[in-house]
C-alpha cells in the first residue's frame, strides 16, 4: 500500500496467516523521496487499527440516514 506526502514515500506491507487472522503483522517503511534513504521502519498494528476505525466512523457519518 504505497503513499506519498511532500518529500516522503511510504509503504505499508501487511501479512496475514490464512489459518489464523489474529496473527496480523505488518511493517511501514518511510523513506526520503529524492534519495530513497530509509528514515523509519515501524510496526503497523496500531496504524492499521486506527485506520480501520476511522474508515468505519467516516462511513457511518456520511452514509447513515438521519
C-alpha positions in Angstrom: 0.0 0.0 0.0 2.1 3.0 -1.2 1.7 6.6 -0.1 3.3 9.9 -0.9 3.5 13.1 1.0 5.7 16.1 0.1 9.3 14.7 0.1 8.4 11.3 1.6 7.4 7.9 0.3 5.7 5.4 2.5 4.9 1.7 2.0 2.8 -0.5 4.3 3.1 -4.2 4.0 0.6 -6.4 5.8 0.9 -10.2 6.2 -2.0 -12.4 7.3 -1.7 -16.0 8.2 -4.6 -17.7 6.3 -5.4 -20.1 9.1 -5.1 -17.5 11.9 -6.1 -13.9 11.1 -5.4 -12.9 14.7 -1.7 -13.1 13.7 -1.8 -10.0 11.5 1.6 -8.4 11.2 2.9 -5.6 9.1 5.6 -3.0 8.7 5.7 0.6 7.4 8.7 2.0 5.7 9.1 5.8 5.4 11.8 7.0 3.0 13.1 10.2 1.6 11.5 10.7 -1.9 14.6 12.1 -3.5 17.3 9.8 -2.2 15.1 6.8 -1.2 17.1 6.6 2.0 15.0 4.7 4.6 14.0 7.0 7.5 11.7 4.9 9.6 10.7 1.2 9.9 7.9 0.5 12.2 5.2 -1.9 13.2 1.8 -1.2 11.6 -0.6 -2.9 14.0 -1.6 0.4 15.7 -1.7 2.3 12.4 -3.9 -0.3 10.8 -6.3 -0.4 13.8 -6.7 3.4 13.8 -7.3 3.5 10.1 -9.8 0.7 10.2 -11.7 2.5 13.0 -11.5 5.9 11.1 -12.8 4.4 7.9 -15.8 2.8 9.7 -16.6 6.1 11.5 -16.5 8.1 8.3 -18.7 5.6 6.6 -21.3 5.9 9.3 -21.1 9.7 9.3 -21.6 10.1 5.6 -23.7 7.0 4.7 -26.1 6.7 7.6 -29.6 8.2 7.2 -30.7 10.9 9.7 
